[in-house]
Amino acid sequence: MKKEKKTHALLFLLLLHFTLARQSDYAPYFYDDGPGSTSGNMALFSISEDTPVGSQIYVLNGTDPEGDPVRYGLTFEKGSKVYFRVEPKSGNVTLTQELDREKQDEISVLVSITDGRNKVVETVRVFVTDANDEHPEFQNLPFIINIPEDTAAGSSIYRVQAVDKDMGSGGSVSYYLQASPFAKFTIDGNSGILRVKPGETLDYETTPTHFVTVVAKDGGGKYKGKHQVLTATATITVNVIDAQDMPPSFVGTPYFGYVYEVSVPGSEIFTVYAKDGDQGNPNPIRYSIMDGSDGVFDINGTSGCITLTTFPSLLRNELYEIKVKASEVRPNDQLLDYDITMVTVRVVDLNNHPPTFYGENGPQSKFEVTMYEHPPAGEILRGFKITVNDSDQGANAKFKLRLVGPSRVLRVVPQTVLNEAQVTIIVEDTSGIDYEKGQTLSFKLLAVEIDTPERFSATADIVINLLDKNDNIPKFTYEYYIARVPENSPGGSSIVSVTANDPDSGPWGEVKYTIYGSGSDLFSIHPSSGLISTQPWTSLDAELRSKYNFYVKAEDSEGKYSLAEVFITVLDMNDHPPAFDHKHLEKTLIIGTPVRVEAVDEDAESPNNVIEYSIMTADPDNAFDINADTGEIQLKSYIKSMEIVQNITKQKDCKWSLVVQARDRGSPSFSTTAVVNIDITEATPLKGPMAAFLMKSRDNPMRALGMVTVIISALVGVTVLISTAMYMRNSKSNRILPVRRIIKRRPRDRQTWTFQMPGIKFNNPADKFLIGDAEGRHQRDNSSPRTKPAPPSAPCLPPPPPSTARPSERPWAVPTISGALASKGSKKVKSNRRKEGNMSSALVSELKMKLEQKINENNQGYY
């Protein structure tokens, strides 16, 4: 019962606590740090329009009286853009869209704060401040002005206006003109008023239109932290209106007119023409004759037409110089500026007969001939019988002949005719008379008068019908042909078609094809169509030969021919699988060093002969890696010693096996496998530089062999140099070298010993002895190409007494000695040999005595 009472009391206290706590729950609220602060409730907060999107611009900051955590919210009115985003816990406000003060300079935002139970929402206004981001904009475009050319310098002619939407200095606009070397205008920088530059004049006749580029510049301001000045340009078109300041002028001078024998009063002689120099606003022109007419010519004041007022037979002169005046006329008929010119009028006879062409039967306008193509240059076309005649007299009967047609093919003789001539046509360019270019050649023969105003003329058609000759050889469309054919294509497969054209007609234009050259026996060509195919029995193999080239011949019926070369590439097909040397491979693998297996694919080209290696199965599994490109097999990285190997196999025999697959990359792909038995071993550690070198060269034995060869060669070279030096020194000193000879006993166990010469002094320090074997010396003398004099020798020794020595005793070799003179090889030495002979004999005798004494002493000890 006591426990139940305590429990009820505890529950009552808890209920009372929560009830009191609920009655004292207050709403959270924002801090108000003022308009210039970046934390609070964003009231009266200002943000520049160039603030980058994603920037943190404000921190909503508030608290809860009870100290509960608060969360923040930020919303916008329905339909308005969402410019800000708030992080609910921290209150960090981020800009989400670009601002543009010119479009919206005030943003209404609903900010809220809540402690989970109470929520406070406030409406605040955020002001967008200006940045210099707007260019000036010109008003009332385009700018087109019309002003008189006599506008005075300094006159105001137009006012331009530009508006900048920015505020402050960024919204103020000033003006200036782009620099130009021919500028005739200036502008007021503040008002934008355009004026004619002082000291400048406008001229319609020189420049009727001016194009002026005006620049509007704002006062500058900050944009994204940097000061910038923005500009805008516009073109002002200034049209200059012509003013009456230029006199008239005649057009087409000098003027010439003619009076003919058939002219009548009122006939038109010539018409002059003048125009006002002020073309923008021209005045009418009035014409008049000032002098030189002699009363026989008159002029129309409006049109400028000069006419004859009498009959030609009444004219007293053959030449008249008429002075004509052209004056500008104002609307009130007042004459203004004027211009004067001279008109020359000549009285001539009548030219009333044009040139005429004649054939064998009278006047003719067409002449025709048939001939073979390509006549020789300079040949006269005698098939034409042409005569030309002009019945007028004097200058009226003089005319030129000209042949119009293909350029420089034919020429006509003569070129200038007076009254009448026989026309001759001569071949100039034989290549232009080509049947293949055209079976018919057409020309126009013209006869045109030279010195007559009428320029009468006559025309005749010249037609040449050509006959063909075999003057062309067949010509291939290409100098060489390139074709490709897959290997193993069946016999008779089509490869490539060659084409040759002979423009000659008939049988001369028919082409027959043949082939020849190295490798052509495997191919055939259709004699008419030029289709190249493989022979029915041909079997192409890219592995044996992949390139063929031969010649094709195109020949016409008369044996004229041309050649072209054909290159045929046999495309490799994947028809060979990779192959290992053996199906079972034995390899020894040193831990840490890979072994390599290699398969060969006999295909000719990649990717058919490119091999990829892989391990199909392995025992033990997951112990090897293989390089897919090189075929190198190595142990997994965790296998670093023989202890690990033996732990895996549990056997003393560390021989593992695996199945390696070699697959080519052709299509279809072929593969083969081989069983690789690998004996695992561990490398014996070596020390020293030679060991390091051998370790580096273990995969390249040729490198090690090369290094050994170099060392041996160096030692041989040093030995040869030393030997040569000693030989040269000994030969120069002419010394007698000792030669030792050993007399060998008969017992099998023979051992030689060297007898040391007792000290002997000679008068000549260069003389020495050579101690050697007599038999060896004899053999050397027989093998030498030159016969040397026999050296003195010691006398033969008597046979030794019977031996009483025990078998176990070591036998002794009895030494002896002989002398030999080493020749220096010089002529002086050879000539002095006789003089030295006596001294040599004495030395040998003394040597014999000493030797016999020493031998006797040794023999006593021996026996």
Secondary structure, DSSP 8 states (H G I E B T S, - for coil): -HHHHHHHHHHHHHHHHHHHHHHT----EE----TT-SEES-TTEEEETT--TT-EEEEE-EE-TT----EEEEE--TTS---EEE-TTT-EEEE-S---TTT-SEEEEEEEEE-SS-EEEEEEEEEEE--S----EESS-SEEEEEETT--TT-EEEE--EE--S-GGGG-EEEEE---TT--EEE-TTT-EEEE-TT----TTT-SEEEEEEEEEE--EEETTEEE--EEEEEEEEEEE--S----EESS-SEEEEE-TT--TT-EEEE--EE-S--SS---EEEEEEE--TTSEEE-TTT-EEEE-S-GGG---SEEEEEEEEEEE-TT--EEEEEEEEEEEEE--------EEEETTEE-SEEEEEEESS--TT-B-TT--EEEE--S-GGGGEEEEEEESSTTTEEEE-SEEESEEEEEEEE--GGGS-TTT-SEEEEEEEEEESS-SS--EEEEEEEEEEE-------EESSSEEEEEEETT--TT-EEEE--EE----GGGG--EEEEESTTGGGEEE-TTT-EEEE-TT----TTT--EEEEEEEEE-TTS-EEEEEEEEEEE-------EES-SEEEEEEETTS-EE--EE---SSTTTT-EEEEEEEEESTT-EEE-TTT-EEEE-TT--SHHHHHHHH-SS--EEEEEEEEEE-SSS--EEEEEEEEEEE------HHHHHHHHHTTT-HHHHHHHHHHHHHHHHHHHHHHHHHHHHHHHHHT----EEEEE--SSSS-------------SSTT-------HHHHHHHHHHSSS--------------------TTS----EEEEE--------HHHHHTHHHHHHHHHHHHHHHHHHHHHHHHHHHHHH-
